[in-house]
Amino acid sequence: MNKNPEGLATESATRSIEARDLQLSDRQYRLWAEMLENKTGVRIAAHRDDFVRGQIISRVNELGFDDVEDYFREVSQPGVGNREWGVLLDRLLVKESQFFRHQASHDFFKDRLLSHLRSSRQNQRYSVCSIGCSTGEEVYSLAMTAFDSYQVADQTPAFSIVGIDVSTEAIQAARQGAYSNRHLESVPEALRNNYFKVATDSSMAVKEELKKRVGFFVSNMFDQHCPAFASPLDVIFCQNVLIYLKNWRRRDLLNSFAEKLKPGGYLIVGPGELNDWQPEGLSRVAYPGIQAFEKLLL
Ligand SMILES: C[S@@+](CC[C@H](N)C(=O)[O-])C[C@H]1O[C@@H](n2cnc3c(N)ncnc32)[C@H](O)[C@@H]1O
């Protein structure tokens, strides 16, 4: 088998290799599922088992490994396996997203930003982080709302919105900021006209003025050194990510997010993603249809 300097089979080598009838035993599958959970927290839902098995086997075939064990050993190697792990991860994660996916949470965000702009802290930069931002829809939705809010308050925009995701492919797409017209249907027409320009017959791209207010990082949300957490945040938005984690991981993670907030800052999660538990040092916000918490003042 031809291998590249990192020890992985090259694409040219793999083209000539016919897909073989490789099998993934239940034991091997459990090892992959454990690796995914240990590295990202994500548990594979039972209905996705066949899809995930198929993706692993198809990658083994593409790279021309003789069996799945060899591929597992390769990916498990510290350093050498990281790049290939990134490729596989992109295929295994659910990255579905939409603009203004949960409208009530976006209404709440706007409401609190406008109160901030009316308060004595109005001159302080408003910092927001979207965790598990996928291909950028959540970040650009928040940025459009923020821009409009500064306009309503007649103030110069002074905000930054950062998105993090463990998927390199998703972050590349987010940075590009180009979306099909169909995907943009959930963006109100006035916002679409203000913040997007025509890219092709069937797609539009985010305008520069919006793009320069946002930043995207490939990062694991469990990584305490993630640049998005370098300074205290006004809002952490984390939706449709916790559902993939075990309860104890959700709790640990949200307690760590609570530490990243400024006093008076908000953690906005998806409805039903936490039930009756609440992170330490935060109080539950009463606002219809949402699940959010406010960091207690010192
Ligand atoms: C279903 S998408 C949600 C996207 C967006 N938040 C929304 O609600 O539309 C879940 C995202 O979480 C990301 N993700 C999963 N585990 C992660 C981790 N450990 N660190 C950062 N991102 C992660 C996935 O790559 C995926 O893009």
The ligand as an SDF file (V2000), in Angstrom:
LIG
                    3D

 27 29  0  0  0  0  0  0  0  0999 V2000
  -26.5320   19.9340   15.4980 C   0  0  0  0  0  0  0  0  0  0  0  0
  -25.1960   21.0380   15.3750 S   0  0  0  0  0  0  0  0  0  0  0  0
  -25.8990   22.4840   16.1400 C   0  0  0  0  0  0  0  0  0  0  0  0
  -25.5590   23.7520   15.4060 C   0  0  0  0  0  0  0  0  0  0  0  0
  -26.1610   25.0230   15.9890 C   0  0  0  0  0  0  0  0  0  0  0  0
  -25.7690   25.2070   17.3710 N   0  0  0  0  0  0  0  0  0  0  0  0
  -27.6370   25.0250   15.8520 C   0  0  0  0  0  0  0  0  0  0  0  0
  -28.3430   24.8620   16.8620 O   0  0  0  0  0  0  0  0  0  0  0  0
  -28.1470   25.2110   14.7470 O   0  0  0  0  0  0  0  0  0  0  0  0
  -24.0650   20.4440   16.6500 C   0  0  0  0  0  0  0  0  0  0  0  0
  -22.6520   20.9530   16.4510 C   0  0  0  0  0  0  0  0  0  0  0  0
  -21.8840   20.6880   17.6240 O   0  0  0  0  0  0  0  0  0  0  0  0
  -20.5660   20.3770   17.2140 C   0  0  0  0  0  0  0  0  0  0  0  0
  -19.8450   19.6770   18.2990 N   0  0  0  0  0  0  0  0  0  0  0  0
  -20.0360   18.4120   18.7580 C   0  0  0  0  0  0  0  0  0  0  0  0
  -19.1560   18.1320   19.7390 N   0  0  0  0  0  0  0  0  0  0  0  0
  -18.3940   19.2310   19.9190 C   0  0  0  0  0  0  0  0  0  0  0  0
  -17.3080   19.5420   20.7960 C   0  0  0  0  0  0  0  0  0  0  0  0
  -16.8370   18.6520   21.6810 N   0  0  0  0  0  0  0  0  0  0  0  0
  -16.7610   20.7810   20.7140 N   0  0  0  0  0  0  0  0  0  0  0  0
  -17.2310   21.6880   19.8210 C   0  0  0  0  0  0  0  0  0  0  0  0
  -18.2440   21.4400   18.9550 N   0  0  0  0  0  0  0  0  0  0  0  0
  -18.8300   20.2290   19.0010 C   0  0  0  0  0  0  0  0  0  0  0  0
  -20.7750   19.5410   15.9640 C   0  0  0  0  0  0  0  0  0  0  0  0
  -19.6230   19.4980   15.1440 O   0  0  0  0  0  0  0  0  0  0  0  0
  -21.9490   20.2550   15.2980 C   0  0  0  0  0  0  0  0  0  0  0  0
  -21.5180   21.1900   14.3520 O   0  0  0  0  0  0  0  0  0  0  0  0
  1  2  1  0
  2  3  1  0
  2 10  1  0
  3  4  1  0
  4  5  1  0
  5  6  1  0
  5  7  1  0
  7  8  2  0
  7  9  1  0
 10 11  1  0
 11 12  1  0
 11 26  1  0
 12 13  1  0
 13 14  1  0
 13 24  1  0
 14 15  1  0
 14 23  1  0
 15 16  2  0
 16 17  1  0
 17 18  1  0
 17 23  2  0
 18 19  1  0
 18 20  2  0
 20 21  1  0
 21 22  2  0
 22 23  1  0
 24 25  1  0
 24 26  1  0
 26 27  1  0
M  CHG  2   2   1   9  -1
M  END
$$$$
